[in-house]
Amino acid sequence: MIKVRFAPSPTGYLHIGGARTALFNWMYAKSQKGKFVLRIEDTDIQRSSKEFVDEILASMKWLGLEWDELYFQSERFEIYKEYAQKLVKEGKAYDSSGAIILKMPKQEVKIYDLIRGEINFDTANFMVRCEDGLTVLDEEGNPVLKDEVLIKADGSPSYSFCCVVDDALMEISHVIRGEDHISNTPKQIVMYEALGFTPPKFAHLPLIMGEDGGRLSKRTGAVAVSDYKANGFIAEALVNYLLLLGWSPGNNQEKISISNAIKTFSIKKVNKAAAVFSMDKLRWLNGQYIKQMEDEKLVELLVPFLIEKNFINRDFNSQNLKSVVRLYKARLPTLLDFIDRAGFVFVDDITIEESLYKKYFSDDRKKEFCFLAERLSVVEVFDLNNAEQVFRAVTEDLGINTADLVHPIRVALTGSDIGPGLFETMVVLGKAKTVKRLKEAFK
């Protein structure tokens, strides 16, 4: 059976690079009808924390990457010690100052990477060097190979040794991880062979680069998955975008459902070249998901943000909120953009920036505003048709162009000179607030 694993360390939050690795493992398991293992590598007792564990688990669930098996390495220390002692008894490892160290044999190591093809290593390159960089030689003048620590002096296992023992015992068939782990592979192959285990197949994913050409950083998008959630990104959109970082569904397709992607996903089709993370493209794709989302689902996702801003309470009117959502959903890159752009609907008073006030209220529009407010206040059915009819009748009676009033009124009602249609905006704002803001615009 195909069995893969994602093994994050809870010394920090789950970031985009780790999420992409988790996704590709999960996708491969699903496409091959295999199993996906989540293994928390919490052997660093000092730096690991429950806070990070909880965040990793929550982020994985939010992304939809449910696991079949869950392990914590901190619960498996005795297993690692048992296998390390086995190597000592067989003369393949030795004790040094309380640590257990593997004797590094001189040999060539060859692996076939499913993404990169054949990769060859020579353990002779793993040499002991002095502080000045010179290689340490034995009595016969040969380089001294650098042995590998299996169990540290404090009793904790080394990263590589944990991986090998766990991957073997958990029957991991494929190790899919970032290319920054390639250098660990030959050492781990030696450990597999020393323990008598059959190594899994390997696939090393390309790095994710920022648009500036450097390694992905916080400035270019390397923040926690939970930050993307908090900033109003849709889980499905983020997963979709992560899929495009190294893999393509073909036919220049960019938006693809996870179920359809599983049908065509192949780890062998992952690109070798580094993937470039574009925040603009992610925001565009996120906007596509918002635009095509059912109103009820979008309202459900927006409610926590609106409650946090005290825009609504638990007893909000869902129909009114749907009306506002429909007005904005076609132009929202993120959920937070809804809060920014439609916030004027949920507050009693707005603030108009001085630059907008000077631009649109420099001429004395008070007469027109008050006249429109009075006419709107007596409208019994405040709907789109009546709002537009009243507005056009007012401009005709006053002998002015409708275009002369559209932007000033929009600013008075919303605090912005851009947005959806003016009459639609009036309707979602409601008659009371519309009339009030028109009357108070020149205070």
Summary of the structure (lengths in Angstrom):
residues: 443
radius of gyration: 30.7
end to end distance: 73.3
largest distance: 106.3
contacts: 1332
relative contact order: 0.09
helix: 50%
strand: 14%
